[in-house]
Amino acid sequence: MDQMSNVTHKYLRPKKSFPNVWCPGCGIGIAMGAMIRAIDGLGLDKNQVAVVSGIGCTARIPVYLDFNTLHTTHGRPLAFATGVKLANPKMKVIVVSGDGDLLAIGGNHFIHAARRNMDITCILVNNYIYGMTGGQYSPTTPFKKLSSTGPYGMIEQSFDPAELARTAGATFVARGTVFHASQLSRLMSQAINRHGFSFVEVISNCHTQYGRLNREGSAVKMIQWQKDHAVPVSVAAKKTPEELEDKFITGVLYEQEKPGYVEEYQKIIDRFSRESTESMVRVTES
C-alpha cells in the first residue's frame, strides 16, 4: 500500500492534490490512480506525456497531475489533443473525459479521431450521467433511468461507447471498472502502449446524482454492482445472449492494426520535402 501511495503521489501536483473536487466515494479517483500506475509501469518520462480534458468531473483529472496538461472547452479534448499530437508527434497524448463531455457535444470529434486513427489514448469514465452540471442525462444513460432532465425516465436509446469506438476505427478497445482497479490499470497500460487510436471505457459510479435519482444506494453498493455485473471477455464467449442480459463485458474487446494518421501525414511531408529539394537541385544545375 505504501509503495502504491508513493507511486501515486509521485505524479500529483503538491499544491493541487487536496482537497479534490470529487464527492467522497467517487470512482474517478480510482480511475486516475489506475492511469498513474499504468504510466509509471511503462516508465514514461513525465515531460513526454500530455493529458488533455474538457469540462466535467472527469475532466478535472489533469488539474491534479504533474504532466503536460491541457484543460479545454466542453466536448473538445480530442480536437485539442489532435493538435498537440500533430505539433509534437513524439508526445504520448492521453485524453480523459466523461460520458457527457466525450459523447454528447464531443461525439463528432470522438468518431473522427477514431476514424483517422490518431495516435491518442482516450479514457472514458462512464458514470451514465452529467455529474458536475446537475445530473442531466447523457448519451450513455440507460433506457428508463432517471435524470434531472429526464424525470420520467430516459426514452432515448443509449450509446455503447466501446462498440462506437470499434466501428469508428479504433485499433484498441477495452472496458474495465473502478471495482477491478488492478485490471483497469493493466488495460490502460496496454492502451497507452498501443500505437493508433486506443480507447478504454471505465465503468464508474456517480452516487451523488445518478445513484440518488435512481435509488441505487451508496458508493459502495454501486461499486459492488459493477463486480456483480461485469463478465470477463473469456467467460462471455461461452455464454448465451440470454445469460449476458443485464451484464457488461470487460477486458480487451477488440484489436486491429492499420495505418496511423500522423505517420501517413509525415510521409506526405517527407515526400514533398524530398521532391522540393530535388527540384531545387535541378534548377541550380541548369
N, C-alpha and C positions, 0 to 999 in steps of 0.2 A: 504493500500500500504506500509506504514512504517513497519507494522508487517511482511508482506511478505518479504520486503527487509532485515529485521533483521534476519529472518529465513534463507534466502539465504546466507547472509554474515557470519552467524554462522559456516557454513561448508566450507567456502573458505579459502585458504591459503593466508594470507595478502600480502605477498611479490610476489605472483604469480597471483593475481586476475586481475590486469590491467597493461598494456593493454593486451587483449587476442588476440589470433591468428586469430579469425574468422572475416569474412567480415561483415561490417555493414548490419544488416537486416537478417543475417543468422539464421536459425531456431534451430541450435544446442544449442545455449544459452538457448532458451526456453525449449528444452528437458532436459538440465542439471538442470534448475530451477525446472522443474516438478519432476525430480528424487530426488532432495534435499528435496522438500516439502513432497514427499512420505516417505522418510526415517525419516524425522523429525516427521511426523504424526504417524509413527509406534513406535516412542520412542526408536529407536535403539541406542545403545552405539556406538559412532564413532570408538572406538577401536575394535569393533567386526564386523566391515564392511570392506570388501576388494573390491575395484573397479579395474577391470582389463581391459586393452585395448591393441590394436595392433598399426597399423600405419594408419594415415589419419586424416582428420579434426575432425571427431567424437572422434577419439582415443586420442585427446588432452584433453578431459574432465577430466581424473584423475589428470592431471598436476595441476589443479586449486582447487582440492578438498582435504579437510583435513581429509581423511580416510587412511586406509592402501591401498596404491595404487601400481599398477604394470603396467608399460608401456613396452610392449614387442614387438617382431618382427611381421612383416606383416602377418596377417591371423592366428596368433597363440594364440589369447587371450583365447579361450576356452580350448586349451590344457594346458596353464599355469594355468587357473582358476581351471581346474580339479585337478592339482597338489596341489593348495592351499587348495581346499576343502578336499582332502584326507589327507593332512597333519594336517589340523585343522577343523574337521567336524562341530565344533560349530560356525565357522566363517560364516557370511552371505556374500556370494560371488556374485558380480554383474559384468557382462561383458557389456561394452558399445562399440559399433562397427558400422562402416559404411557398406554400401551395398557391396563395393568392398572388404574391409577387411574381412568381415564375410562370404560372399557367393562365392567369387572367389577363391583366394588362401586358404581361410579358410573354404571352403564349406564342405570338408570331416570331419573336426573337428566338424562343426555345426551338421551334420547328426548324428554323433556317440555320441556326448554329449546328444542330444535329445533321441537317441535310448537307451542309458544307463540310462536315466532318472537321470542324475547328479543333485544334489540339488543346481542348479545355476540359477540365473535370467539373461536372455540375452536380452539386449535392443538394437535393431537395429534402427539407424537413417537412413532412406531410402530417399535419395535425387536423386536417379536414375543415379548417375554418380560418377566417381572418382574426387572429388573436389580439393584436395590438390596437386595431382601429375600431373595435366594438362588437366583434362576434358575427360579422356578416358571413353569408355562405360563400364558399369558394368553388372553383371547378372540381374539387375532389370531395366536397360534402356529399355523403351518401344519400341516396333517394329516401325521402320521407323524414330525414333527420331535421332537427330544428336549428334555427339560427335567428339572429336579431332581425335579419331581412327576409327570413322565411319562417315566421312564427307559426304557420300552419303546416309546416313540413316542406322539405325540398322536393320540388316537382320536376326539376331538370335531371337528366342523367349525368353522372359524374365521369370525368376522365379516369382512365387507367394510365398514370404518368409513365410507368415503365414500358407499357405497350406503345404509347405515343412516341417515346424516345426511340424504341426499336424501329417502328415503321417509318419514322422521320429520317433515320440513317445513322443513329449512334452505333459505335463499334463495340461498346461495352455497356451492358445494362445489368444492374444488380438491385436487390432490395434487402434491407435489414430493419431492425427495430432497436429502440433505445433499451429494451429489456435485454437483448442479446448484444451487449456492448462490445464484447471481445470479437464476436463475429463481425460486427459493424466496422470495427477498426480494420480488420483484415480485408473486408470488401472495399473500404475506402483506399487502403494501400494498393490493392490491385487496380482500382480505377485511376488513381493518381499516377501510377507507374505505367499505365496503358497509353499508347500513342493514339491520337484521334479524339473524337468526342466521346467521353465516358460519363456515365450517369449512374448515380446511386440515390435511390429513394429510401428515406429513413422514416419509418412509421413511428410517430411520436404522439404524445398526449397533450391536450390543452384542457385541463380540468377546470380552469377558471371560466372559459367561455363555452366550448363545445360540451365538455362534461357536465357542467352545471345546467345548461339548457336542455340537454338530453338525459339528465338524471343518471349519468354513468358513474357517479361516485368520485372518490378521491383519486389523487395522482397514482397512489399505489394500486388501487383497483383497476385503473385504466391501463397501467403498465402490465399488470397481471393478465389483462385481457389479451395483450399482444402475445404473451407467452402461450396462452391457450389457443390462439387462432392462427399462429404462424406455422407453416408447414415447409420444411426444407425441400428444396427443388428435387433432391434424390428420392424423397419419400412421396412427393406429389406425383412423380412419374408413375407410381404404382397404384394410384388411387383413381376412382371414377369421378366424373364431374359432380355427381350427387354427394360423394364423400367430401369434396372440396368446397361445397356450398357454404358460404359464410366464413370461408377461410382465405388466407392470402399466402402466396408462395415467397419464400425467402432464399437468398443465395445469389449466385451468378445466373441470371436468367437468359443472357444472350451475349455472344461474342462473334465478331467478324473482323476481317482485315479488308481495308480499302484505302485508296489514296487520300492523303490529307490535304486540306486547302492550303495551309501555309507552305508545304513542300512544293505543291503544284504551282503556287504563285511565285515561289523563289526560282523555279525552273524557267518561268517566263522572264523574270528579271535577268537571270544569268544568260539566257539565250539572246535577248535584245542587247545586253551589255556586250556580249561577245561579237554580235553582228555589227554593233556600232563601232567597236574597236577595229574590226576587220575592214569596215568601210573607210574609217579614218586612215588606216594604213594604205589602202589602195589610192585614196586621194593624194596622200603625201608622196607616194611613189610615182604617181603620174605627173 
